Amino acid sequence: MPSSRLPTDRSQLLRKRPKKKRGLPARILLGILAAVLLFYFCCTCLIVALRVFNPPTTAVQMQRHISALLTKRPYRASYLYVPLKRITPDLQYAVIAAEDGRFYVHHGFDWAEMRKVVQDDIAKKSVGRGASTITQQLTKNLFLGTQRSFIRKGVEFTLVPIMELLLSKNRILELYLNVIEWGPGVYGAEAASEHWYKTPASLLKRDQCARLAAIIPSPLKRQPARETEYAGEILDRMKKMGW
């Protein structure tokens, strides 16, 4: 009988060795990693597209629509996108003064404001106002919705630098003013101006601008006519900022 010959070449031994299959936990982790990478790739592509194209809808708009369908409530959205030049500077200034006074000097996160808020919360022993910048709020509106969670906040923090890197400050401000809520089913400064004051956003008066900026923190509950005190505070901020 011919004797069997054992392979002496190390490469032959390695080729004949059966490959180990990845276990279920490893496959799950790889799947999660692939999904995360795909999500960030899609978000980055969308942000690049936002340099030229205006968003047809947002995560918040879809969230409100789905919520209305599930609860069988009537829902009618008004979403009118206009370029920044068709939004009066007074409204631009009022929103910056109210929501993000250091908008033009930070790079997506206002660390100084965050420290101030944390110190106030510690002093009052309670969680008070937030310190989200306009870029953070835009990221939330476009991609994440209004649900609060540590995961959502973490994703927001990773998308904000991409937004700041790929978009100019004026483009971020234009997008923000056009997509945020200004009332139930009211999205964008133009729709808000028409809804609350029956006038285009280019013709709003200074006091009206301050009142509209005052409802941004809680647009489903607040109304401009009732925000006299906060609107006055916003007008004072605008004056101190040279606007």
N, C-alpha and C positions, 0 to 999 in steps of 0.2 A: 504493500500500500504506500502510495506517495505520502510523505510526511507533510503536514500542514505547515506553511511558512508564516511566521509571525511578523507583522510589519515592524520594521526597526526605525522607520522615519517618524519623528515626533509629529510632523504635520499630518501624516496619515492617521495617527492615533487621534489627533484633535478633530479631524474631519469625521471620523466614525463615531465620535462621542455624541450621544443624543443631546439636543439642546434642551435646557431647562425651561419649562413654561412658567411665565409670571403668575404669581398667585392672585387671587381675587382682590385682596387689598391693594396690591401694586397696580392692577388694571384700573381700579376705581380712582386711585390717586392720579394716574396718567390721564384718565378721562376728565377729571376735574381740572387738571392743569391745562389740558387742551381747550376745555370750555372757557377757562379764564383768559387764555391767550387769544382765543377767537373773539371774545367779548371786547378786549382792549384793542385788538386790531380793527374791529368794526367801528368802535367809538372813535378811534384815531382817524379812520377814513371819513367818518361823518363830520368830524371837526374840520378836517381839511376841506371838505365840500362846503362847509359853512363860510369859508372865505369868500365864496362866490354865490352860493344858493341860499335862499331863505327857507327855514324849516316849515314844511307843510303842517306839522303837528308836533306835539311834545309828549313826554311821558306823563306829565301832569294832566294834560288835556285828555289823553287816552284813559288815565286812571279815573277822572271825573265821569267820563262817558260810560265806562264799564260799571262804575258804582251806581250810576243812575239806572242802567239796564237791570242790574241785579236787584235793586230795591224798587224797580218799576216806577221810578219818579220821572216826571217830564224833564227833558234836558235839551236846551237849545244853546249852542255855542256861537259867540260872536268873536271872530278872530280876523283882525285887519292888520296886515303888515305894511308899514310905511318906512321909508329911509329916514335916517337920523335928522336930515335937514328939514323934514316935515314935522318934526317934534320940537316945539318951542324950547329954546335954551333954558327958560325958567323951569320947565318940568324936568329937564335933564339935571339941572343944578339941585332942584328940590329932592330928587330921588337920591342923588349922590350924598347930599347933606344928611338925609334921613337914614340911608342904609349903609353907606360906605364912604365916610369923609376922606379917607386916604386912598381912594380908588386909583388915582393916577400915579401914586408913588410906590405902592406895594406890588408884589409879583404873584398875587393870587390869594395870599394869606396875610392878614393884618395882625402880626404877632403882638404888637404893642396894645392893640385893642383887646386881644384875647387875654393878655395878662391883666388888664384893667378889669375885665368882666370877671375873671377868676377871683381877683382880690375883692371885688364887690360881693360876689357870692359867699366868699369865706366870711367877710365882715357881717353879712346879713344872715348867714347860716341857712341859705336857701339857694336854689338854682333860679336865676333870673333870666334876663335877656340874653340872646345869643350874640355871637360876634362874627357871623358869616359874612363874607365879602360878596360883592355883586357877582364875581366870577364863580364863587361857590354856589350861590343861589341859582345862577344860570345853569350850571352843571346839573344841579338837582332837578330843575325844571325840565331840561332837555332829555336826560337819560335815566333818572332814578325815581322820580315821583316824590310824594310827600311822606311816605312811611318812614318812621324813625327807627333806626337800629344801628348797632355798632358796625355791622357789615356795610350798610349803605354809606355811613359816614367815612369808613375806610376807603371805599371805592371812590367816593367824592374827593377825598384828599389826594388820591393818585391821579385822578383825571384833571384836576385843576391846573397843575403845572403844564400839562399837554395843551390845555385851552389857552393858557397865557403865552405859551411858546409859539403857537400856530396862528393866533388871532391878535389883531391890534386892539388896543384899549377902546377905541371908538367903535370897532365892530362888536366887541363884547357888550358895550353899553347899548348899542342899537338892538342887538339880539335880546338883551335883557328887557329893555323897555317894550319890546314887541311880543314877548312870549309869556310874561308873568301874568298872574291873575289880578284883576282889579274889581272883582265882584263875581257872583255866581254866573258862570258861563261867559264871563267877559275877559278876553285875553288881548293884551296889547294896549299901548297908550291911545291909539286912535279909536279903538272900540270903547275904551274907558271914557274918553272925552265925549264921544257921541252919546254914550249911555247915560253919563251923569250930568253933562252940561249941554248936550245937543249942539256941539260945536267941534270942529276939527282940532286935532292936537296942536296944530300950528298957531291957533288963535286963542289958546287958553290964557287966562289972566294969572298973574303971579299968585294971588291968594288961592285960586282954584288949583294951581299946580301943587302948592303946599298941602292942600287938603287931599288931593289924590295920592301924594306920596305918603300921607299919614295912614292910609288904609292898607298899604302893602303888607305889613306884618300879619294882618288877619283879614284878608279881602272877602271872606265869606260871611263875616259878621259886621265889619265896620262899614260906615257910610260917610262920605266926605262932609256932608252938612253937619254931622255930629262931632267932627274932629277939630273943633275950634282951638282948644288948648294945645294939642300936639302940633297942629298946623302953625300956630304962632311960634312954637319952639323951633320948628323947621325953618321958618322965615328968619328967626334970629341967627340960626346957624349959617344960613345962606349969606346974611349980611356980614357976619364975622369972617366968612371965607372970601369976601370980596365980590359976591355975586348979587 
